[in-house]
Amino acid sequence: MCGICSLNNSLLHPSKQLQQLYAKKCYQGQNPAKAEIIFVGIDANWVCDIDCEKKYQKTWPLVKKYLDNGVTFWEDHGFHHPFLSPYYEGDKRRGGVQYHRKFKRIYTKYGISPSTLINSVSFVELVGFPTIGSSTKNKSALNQLIYSTDNRSHLKQLDEKLNDSSKKIFIAHTVAKEFQKISKQPDLGLFQIFRNKDLSVSKDQSKGDVFFKIPETTIYVHSHFSCRGFKESVLQKIAQNI
């Protein structure tokens, strides 16, 4: 459990219903304690009025079901996230939709059976609260959420999971660099697994074609699914290492 964020923050999602759902479970899919595979992002971003039952009449019930039990949701609907519903009323060009569309290709295009992923995959974010807007365009608000005392217990639990060698961790390159920044905060003592690791990529490598394993860990760093110029080969490499 993450609890309710007490901050007045422009990125924090205004929906009390959504905040309460994340207070109970600040992850999606399988419980990360049980998961064998964890995909880590920066924040769980939703449209600001996702809980408007008039506008999102078909989607909001799916969101509530998904956040209550992501494993059952995937089993019942055949896709892993509400953004993938054919009835989703939101903008399908949004980053979150594109992210999950790309993830879906791992189990529809590259020979990974959904049945092997349903009980194994967890989605966890650096921020344990639902958000709105663009965190990349509002770094000060993002940092306020990341380093808040309300988020501290979530970070500690996430640190434990990243150090569990029985789990395979997949982290977008931009997210990995955020972990490295946190690792250099002496008052926190978290994410030391990233502290002295080389996360650089070659000059001739595009942002959309990043994939490497951090030595002596079970952590794989890859291009963000929503980045411009994302290469399909990244999904193939992820599938090969799952």
Sequence and secondary structure as in RCSB ss.txt:
>XXXX:A:sequence
MCGICSLNNSLLHPSKQLQQLYAKKCYQGQNPAKAEIIFVGIDANWVCDIDCEKKYQKTWPLVKKYLDNGVTFWE
DHGFHHPFLSPYYEGDKRRGGVQYHRKFKRIYTKYGISPSTLINSVSFVELVGFPTIGSSTKNKSALNQLIYSTD
NRSHLKQLDEKLNDSSKKIFIAHTVAKEFQKISKQPDLGLFQIFRNKDLSVSKDQSKGDVFFKIPETTIYVHSHF
SCRGFKESVLQKIAQNI
>XXXX:A:secstr
         TTB   HHHHHHHHH SEEES TTT SEEEEES EE  TTTT TTTTTTHHHHHHHHHH HHHHHH
HHSSSSGGG TT  S TTSHHHHHHHHHHHHHHTSS  HHHHHTTEEEEESSSSEE S STT HHHHHHHHTSHH
HHHHHHHHHHHHT TTSEEEEEHHHHHHHHHHHT TTT   GGGTT      TTS GGG EEE TTSSEEEE  T
TSTT  HHHHHHHHHH 
